[in-house]
């Protein structure tokens, strides 16, 4: 099933490399997983460990899935290293909400203009 999704979703897309090596890529995945974990605690009152890569539905795997999507479909990862390292959990949470609101505004504007 996963191969089918990748084949259709990323068909004719080139995978971008945002990091200098695999160690840096894994660090980004871990930092983003911590952000997802914090958001889950704050929004849903769910307190689970980060988990591991390769284990479905863990924060680490969700983060890896997000990065893989970004590598194929976006021009940059959803958060920079600077944002993940320098902003507090609450500041990252607010940044994510602002970006999501802006993305929703763009989608509705596009929908309304068509």
C-alpha positions as CSV (number, residue, x, y, z in Angstrom):
1,X,0.0,0.0,0.0
2,X,2.8,2.5,0.9
3,X,4.6,1.9,-2.3
4,X,1.4,2.6,-4.3
5,X,0.8,5.9,-2.4
6,X,4.4,6.9,-3.0
7,X,4.2,5.9,-6.7
8,X,1.1,8.0,-7.3
9,X,1.7,10.9,-4.9
10,X,5.3,11.5,-5.9
11,X,5.0,10.5,-9.6
12,X,7.1,12.8,-11.8
13,X,8.5,14.6,-8.7
14,X,12.1,15.0,-7.9
15,X,13.2,14.5,-4.3
16,X,15.0,17.5,-2.9
17,X,17.8,17.3,-0.4
18,X,17.5,19.9,2.3
19,X,20.4,18.7,4.6
20,X,24.1,18.2,4.3
21,X,24.0,14.5,5.5
22,X,21.7,11.9,7.0
23,X,22.7,12.8,10.6
24,X,21.4,16.4,10.0
25,X,18.2,15.0,8.4
26,X,17.6,12.7,11.4
27,X,18.1,15.6,13.8
28,X,15.5,17.6,12.0
29,X,13.1,14.7,12.2
30,X,13.7,14.4,15.9
31,X,13.2,18.2,16.5
32,X,10.0,18.2,14.5
33,X,8.8,15.1,16.3
34,X,9.2,17.0,19.6
35,X,7.2,19.8,18.2
36,X,4.4,17.4,17.1
37,X,4.5,15.8,20.5
38,X,4.1,19.2,22.3
39,X,1.2,20.1,19.9
40,X,-0.5,16.8,20.7
41,X,-0.1,17.4,24.4
42,X,-1.5,20.9,24.2
43,X,-4.3,20.3,21.8
44,X,-5.4,16.7,22.6
45,X,-4.0,16.1,26.0
46,X,-2.2,13.1,24.6
47,X,1.1,12.4,26.3
48,X,3.0,9.7,24.4
49,X,6.8,9.1,23.9
50,X,8.4,10.1,20.6
51,X,8.6,6.5,19.5
52,X,10.9,5.3,16.7
53,X,11.3,5.6,13.0
54,X,9.6,2.8,11.2
55,X,6.9,2.4,13.8
56,X,3.6,3.6,12.5
57,X,1.8,6.4,14.2
58,X,4.7,7.4,16.4
59,X,5.8,11.1,16.5
60,X,9.1,10.1,14.9
61,X,7.5,8.4,12.0
62,X,4.9,11.1,11.5
63,X,7.8,13.6,11.4
64,X,9.7,11.5,8.9
65,X,6.5,11.2,6.7
66,X,6.1,15.0,6.8
67,X,9.7,15.5,5.8
68,X,9.4,13.0,3.0
69,X,6.3,14.9,1.7
70,X,8.2,18.2,1.9
71,X,11.2,16.7,0.1
72,X,9.0,15.8,-2.9
73,X,6.3,18.5,-2.8
74,X,7.8,21.6,-1.3
75,X,10.7,23.9,-1.8
76,X,11.8,23.7,1.8
77,X,11.0,21.8,5.0
78,X,8.0,23.1,6.9
79,X,10.3,24.5,9.6
80,X,13.9,25.6,9.5
81,X,16.5,24.4,11.9
82,X,16.7,27.9,13.3
83,X,13.0,27.8,14.1
84,X,13.1,24.3,15.6
85,X,16.2,25.2,17.7
86,X,15.6,28.8,18.8
87,X,11.9,29.0,19.4
88,X,10.2,27.7,22.5
89,X,7.5,25.1,22.3
90,X,4.8,27.7,22.7
91,X,6.4,29.9,20.0
92,X,6.6,27.0,17.6
93,X,3.0,26.2,18.4
94,X,1.9,29.8,17.5
95,X,4.1,29.8,14.4
96,X,2.4,26.5,13.2
97,X,-1.0,27.9,13.8
98,X,-0.3,31.1,12.0
99,X,1.1,29.2,9.0
100,X,-1.9,26.9,9.0
101,X,-4.3,29.8,9.1
102,X,-2.5,31.5,6.2
103,X,-2.6,28.3,4.1
104,X,-6.3,28.0,4.7
105,X,-6.9,31.6,3.7
106,X,-5.0,30.9,0.4
107,X,-7.0,27.8,-0.3
108,X,-10.3,29.6,0.3
109,X,-9.2,32.6,-1.7
110,X,-8.3,30.3,-4.6
111,X,-11.6,28.5,-4.3
112,X,-13.6,31.7,-4.2
113,X,-11.8,33.2,-7.2
114,X,-12.4,30.2,-9.4
